[in-house]
């Protein structure tokens, strides 16, 4: 008598034996495109901030205790989102925002303070195309004569027995019984 109770199975028809790899080129392309969305297209200007100097235990706190930098700062071009892709994993460089402050102020209409004079709101003249719409019209022959035809129907009264003529307490079930 055999100790093994696991029956030996024959291979299934149409099922491959082992591992089947397919569409690896497409998977690699998608993976590389997703990876590229996490990397900026050019080097972005880093956000550098000077740390505060501890003055509590300093002997002469009015003197600057910071060490001079030995490595010069690299210069970067002004950040433009139309030319450089920023994945958004960090704050965009300040130079791009600082150069477009006037554009943003214009878009937000921040050049005039809130006031109650005539200059607070722009009112176009009455000759403006905002008020006078000029449509150049041409008489074109109608090729579909039934398109704008208005139909005339005979008047129809669906309540020919004058049932339920009150606003409330209409017992239409009992009124229908009396109709002959």
Secondary structure, 3 states (H helix, E strand, C coil): CCCCCCCCCCCCCCCCCCCCCCCHHHHHHHHHHHHHCCCCCCCCCCCCCCCCCCCCCCCCCCCCCCCCCCCCCCCCCCCCCCCCCCCCCCCCCHHHHHHCHHHHHHHCCCCCCCCCCHHHCCCCCCCCCCCCCCCCCCCCCCCCCCCCCCCCCCCCCCCCCCCCCCCCCCCHHHHHHCCC
